[in-house]
Amino acid sequence: MTKKTITLLISSVVIGLLVGVIFIFVQPLFGMSALTQRHAEGYMKLGSMSESTALVSAWFVHLFISACYGIASAIALLISRNALPYTLQIVFLGWITTVIAPPANAFLVKLIGTQSLPAISTLPALNFAFDAKLVLHLIFFAVIAISLWSYQRISTQL
């Protein structure tokens, strides 16, 4: 792995974390309560977690996933050095994460709240709706992608 690749991957984690924080504060503008608040409430309801522990846990999980989304976006950029394939991959990432979000979020809340694996049959259905959640995910990935694309272009000129 080259130094530029490692630097891009590290940058993708930082960008993913920053965009993850912004995501939580933008979410209410789309008519949703903050994901971290909903998860924390779920942890407390299902287990004996204190409010502060639940909120810290929810933020940790959210930021970890945001960093992973940043890395996925960087890998997409490394795979496709052209704008069109990269854009298509980013749109796909935004869409697929929206599709799996309801069961994935419920799985995490139940896993952390009860500290046991939930039955798959208890999870909500996949989300194939074209709704505010999809728009929010597409914006989330677009901000990461544009930041990484810009970073890569600027760093190659230095």
N, C-alpha and C positions, 0 to 999 in steps of 0.2 A: 504494500500500500504506500502510495507516495505521500510526501509531506502535505501537498495541496489537498489530497483526498482526506487525510486525517483532519486538517484544519477546517475543511468544509463540513465534515461530520460533527466536529466540536461546535462549530458555528451553528449547525442545524439544531443541536441540543439547546443552545442559548436562545436562538430565535424561537424554537418551539416553546420554551419556558415563558418567554416574554409574551408571545401571542396567547399562550394558555391563560396568563393572568388577565390580559385584555379581554379574552373571551368571556370570562366570568362577569366582568363589568358591563359588557355589551349585551349579554344574554337577556337581561330584563327589557332591553329595547325591542326585543322580538317577542315579547309577551310571555316570557318564561322566567321562573324564579331561577336563581343561580344554581348551577349543577352541584357545586360544593355544599351549598346549604341543604339541598334535597338529599344528597348522600349522607351528610352528617345527621340529618333528622332520621333517616333510615337506619343508620348504625345505632343511634340511641334507642329507637323503637324496638329493634330486634335484639339488642344486647344490653349490657350494663355499662356502656361507655359514657363517660362524662361529656358534657357539651364541648368543652375545649379539646379533649382528646379526639372526639368525633370530627370536629371541624379541622383540626390539624391532619388527621388521617384522610379526610376527604380532599383537602388541598394537596397532600402528598400524592395520592392516587391520581388526581386530575393532572398535576404537573408531570408526573411520570409518563402518563399517556400522551400528554402534549409533547414531551421530549421525544417519545417514540414516533409521533406523527411528524416531527421535525426531521428525524432520521429517515423515515420512509420517504419524505419529500426530497431529501438529499440523495438518497439512493436512486430515486426516479430521475433526478437531474444528472447523476453520474451515468446512468444507463442511456439516456437520450440527450445528446448535446444540442439538439434543435428545439426550437420553441414549440412547434406543433405537437410532437410526441410527448414532450414534457407537460404541456397544457392538458392533453388528453389523460395522461396518467394522474395529474393533480385532480382533474374533474372526477376521475374514477375513484380516487382515494376519498374525496369529499362525499361522493355518493355512497360508496360501500360502508364508510364509517357511519353514515346516517342510517343505512339499512340495518346494521348490526347494533346500533346504539341502545335501543330499548332492552333487548335481552342481555347485552353486555353490561349495561349499567345495573340492571336488576341482579345479575349474577354477582357483580362486585359488592353491591350493597348487602346481599344475603350472605356472601362469603365472609365479608369483614364483620358484619353485624352479628352473625351467629357463630362465626369461626368454624363453619363446616360447609362442605360443598352442597349447594342447592341442587335439587332435582331439576333436570332440564325441562321437564313437563310443567314446572311452576313458573317458568320465565315467560315474559310477554312475547308476542309475535314480532317478526321482523317489520321494519318500517319502510314500506315502498311508496309512501306518500310524497308528493311534491309540495312541501310545506316550509314553514319558517325554519324548521330544524335543518332541512336540506340547504336552504340559503345560508344559514349560519355556518354550517360545515364547509360549504363551498368558499365562503369568505375567509374562514379560518385557514383553509389550505392555500387559498390564493395569496393571502398575506405572507404566509411562510414561503411559498414558492417564489413570489416576486422578490422577497428579501434575499433568499438564497441565490436566485438568478443574478440579482444586482451585485451581491457580494462576490460571486464568482467572476463576473465581468470586471468589476473594479480590481479585484485581486490579481487578475491576469495582466492588467495594465500597469501594475506597480513593479 
